[in-house]
C-alpha cells in the first residue's frame, strides 16, 4: 500500500470571496481552457496550474502510472488565508474542507483528506477542526509554519494542538508566507527554494523548544519537505540546549528526544538527504511525499525513495506503513 | 599536522574606541581578574570570556592537550563592527589585524592569522586587505555573512572578492548579526543556535546564485559551522535551479557544481552530519574547526572527527591537509 502524504488540491471553482467578504487578496482561479488555469491572489499572478490540481480523474491516472495507491489531499499554502477576517476565513476553510471531503467520499480507497482551519482565531480553528473531523470525517489537518503570524510555540495556539490530540487528528505542517528572511529573498525564486526549508527548520525548533511535544507527546505532527533544513540543524540545536540555560529552561530533555516524535515526508531532493533522515529519525517516521502536482516536487516519489537503496522493510515503511500510522487506524 | 581553522581571539586590551570615534556600540573588554573578562558592546553585556580568548600561552596549553598543531586565529563576529563609520571601522580592523599578526609573528609554527576588513566600504576593505596581506603577512580574511547589510551577491562586494583572488587571500565566512529571522528568535538563545545555520545557508545560496564562484572559481571560500544548514538545503536549491528559469538565468551550471568549490569547517555537532558533509563535498573540502574557545564549539575537535569513523586518509585530510591548501602554499 503506497501512500503519498503530500499532495495539493483545489476546487475547480468557487464563488468570488472578495465580493462576498471584501479584501483584495482572496485566491481566485482563472481558467484558460479545460486543462489550464491561473491562481490569482486578488489581481496578482500567483501560479499557473493544470487540471491535475482539481480533477481527481487526472490524479488517478498519474497515481496509476506512478504506482501510488492513495494520495492525502491538502490545500496549497496560498489557500490558507490566515490574513483574513476570522469568520470569512472559517467560511473559506469550510468551503475547501467540504470539497476535499467530497473528493474523498467519492473514492475513499484512493484518497485521504486534510482539513484547513482559520488559525488566525484559535477558537474558530478548533470549531472548524471538530466539524472537519466529526462531520466531514477528515483525519488530518494542514497548517502553516507561522499561522496568522503566530509562532508554533505561541501559547495562543496550544489549545489548537490539544484539540488535535483530543480529536485524534494528525497535523501536517507546510511552510507558508511570511517565510523567515523573505525580505532578503527577492531574487532567484528563493522564497520557495531557500525560504521554505529555513522556515521549516525555525518552525520545528520553536515547536520543540515551546514544549508542545513535551506536553503532547501523543500528537502526530509531520513536517513537509523532509523537515526542510531541520534534520541538519538538529545537532546544533541539541548542543545549544546542552550548554545554554535559556534553552534548558524551556524543555526537560534534549531537543532530539522530541524531534524523534515527529514525522517527515520524503521530499528531500536527494538520496543522501533521505538516508540521513531515515538514519536520524527511523523509517517509521518518514512518509512518502511528492508535493504533487507542483514543479518543486518529485515527479516520481517511488523512484526517489528507490534511489536511496534501502532494504525492503525500510522501503515499505516509507512508502506506506508510516502514513497509515500517521493518518490513524482505519484511514489506510 | 593538525590545524584548527576556526578559533577566535581578541587583544587583551585596546583603547576606548567610543571616546575616540564616537558611537555607543564599540566592543570593550571589562576585566574582572587575570583570567576572566566581559565583552560589552557599549553599555550592553555581550559575553563573558576567559583568558583563552586573549592569552596565546593558554591557547598553546589547550592545543597541546588536544593534539592541535596550529590554530587559525580570527576575530569573534561581534568585533566586525560593519555598522561603524568606514574610516573608524578601518582603524578598528587595523588594530585587530596588527594584534593577530603579532601573535602569529611570535609563534608562526603554531598560529596562522585571519584579517578583518571594513566591508561597509568596499574600497577601504580592499585597502585593508592589501595591507593585511602585504605588510602583515596574513593569508586569510574573515568576513560576515551579510557584511554591512550587503548580501554576498551584492555587486558592490564583488571587487572585494576579486581582490581576495588577486592577492591569494582565503576567505572565511562566519555568520554575524543581523541574522536571517532574528526578529523571530527572541527566546531560547535561538540567534546562535538556530539563526547561525539558517543565515549561513542563505549566504552560501546567495554567493552561488550571485555567480561569484562562477566568475571566480579560484577563490578559496570556507563557511563556518559546516556550512550551517546549507549542506542539507543544497538538494532543493539544485532542484529549484533545474525547474526555474529565474534561477537558471543567474548561473550556467547547477548550484552543486559551485558548492563543490567551497570549503567547510567540521563543526557540525554530530558524526552523522560530518559524514554527510564529507560525502557531499569530499574530504578535501572539510577542515577541522572548533569555534575555540566558545561554548557553542567542539571541546575536542580531533575527537569529534574521530567519532565519524573515517578511514585514515580522510581523517588526515580533514585534520590538516585541506587547511594547508585553503590557507595557501607555505602557510602550514
Interface residues (C-beta under 8 A of the other chain):
Chain A: X146 X151 X153 X180 X181 X184 X185 X187 X188 X189 X190 X192 X193 X194 X196 X197 X198 X201 X202 X205 X209 X225 X228 X229 X231 X232 X233 X234 X235 X236 X237 X238 X239 X240 X241 X243 X244 X246 X247 X250 X268 X269 X270 X272 X273 X276 X279 X280 X295 X296
Chain B: X146 X151 X153 X180 X181 X184 X185 X187 X188 X189 X190 X192 X193 X194 X196 X197 X198 X201 X202 X205 X209 X225 X228 X229 X231 X232 X233 X234 X235 X236 X237 X238 X239 X240 X241 X243 X244 X246 X247 X250 X268 X269 X270 X272 X273 X276 X279 X280 X295 X296
